Amino acid sequence: MSARDGREAPRASQHHGRGAAAQVAIGRNDFPLARVPEAERYPWWSVAVQRFGELSALSQLLLGATLGFHMTFWSAFWALTLGVVLLEITAVLTGVAGQREGLSTYVLARWAGLGRHGSSLFGLFTVVSLVGWFGVQNAIFAEGLAALAGAGLPLWAYCIITGAAVTLIVIYGFRSMAWTSYITVPLFLALSAWAIRNALARHELADLVAMPPKGEPMSVAAGATLVAGGFIVGAVITPDMTRYNRSAADVVKQTLVGVTLGEYTIGLTGVLLAHAVQSANVVHIVTTEVGVAGAAILVTGTLKINDWNLYSASLGLVNTIHQTLGRHVGRGAMTLAAGATGTALSIAGILEHLIGFLTLLGVAFPPVAGIMIADYYVVRRHRAALERTRSAGSLPPQVEPPSLRPLLAWAGGVAAGYLVRVGIPAINALLGGFLAHVVLSPGRGPRWPRALAGLGRPTRARDASPRRS
């Protein structure tokens, strides 16, 4: 197998033990257990389009509509702002680490505070959440198709059709997902402009901004937690995407462009549309304000976030099985398994539990980001080992032995998110995990000057061979 066809190069796979040859040859493997070679990196705009695509989807419009149904425009604006700040800081710090090391989140976590068993548990927990998100998105996708088609197939049949379509795209990896984004993201942007224009044609903008919410009022802190919860998993697992970036500057650029535009453009559009239609039902909003043709484009846009849910879930499954069972499994086969499970969840009605699901994610995942950021930039327990093996494209030969420290730090962060009544729970959870890991790390005091200096160090990838443009 060659690096060029998306599978681990022989040298990298030597560090993974026996059984690499037994991988199921389905689709592209995309280096689930190895560093992404420099020759396989992409220009920043290509990754940025995919990052924006994660936020330009029906789910983000649903989040904005939920805020608009329960909040005034300006309360929703500040909730979005607080959530965006948290997401951008988290995504940049975890993303730069992933870009430098060329590793997925789950492999990087072994040398970023969680260790072998902690990274396996994190991978399993993330897979459950991402497959749940896949089910949520697939349910929205299927409902949109059903609304477009009118009388015809039952809803469960549409769930199977949409789930199979996304699964097929993800089986062929990062490259096919990039091409999907080139098509769906521009269509979704055009649709958003069309939808808000139609809404404003019947309502004055000032009236929509000043309109009181129709639903039960929600606080700014609660709204910010929904915003953070809506994408905190994506922020934490940013290395899955940024391992394909060429420099730390590229990570920063794509985060500022993708997250900021995605959250504000799509989120605030959802707020205004909820005020205009007096409903939080996205399918109703779309069909009311845009019509059948626009709804078709909007539904298609859901492909661009659900493919990343499934892609990262497949990486998490490969890592968890490798760490717990010592077996190498193909990413394509894991994509099929995760896609089938998520599709079943969409048929079972996971969409009905969306708000509770987002609130849970808003405090359960930030501590992991806090632990990884603390270990990689401050405690730096394994930075030297990662740097020594980076140029060879290999992995450190030793992983931190089993310990309760990562679990205690994780539990401390979750407790901070649930129990601290001041501030935003998602931020409290991240800071709780960060501080708990620094305090619990034995014999290693925080090295703030080195950490801050290292963050600004140039990390542009060397030119190893001609790149894609």
Summary of the structure (lengths in Angstrom):
residues: 469
radius of gyration: 21.5
end to end distance: 24.0
largest distance: 66.6
contacts: 1820
relative contact order: 0.20
helix: 74%
strand: 0%
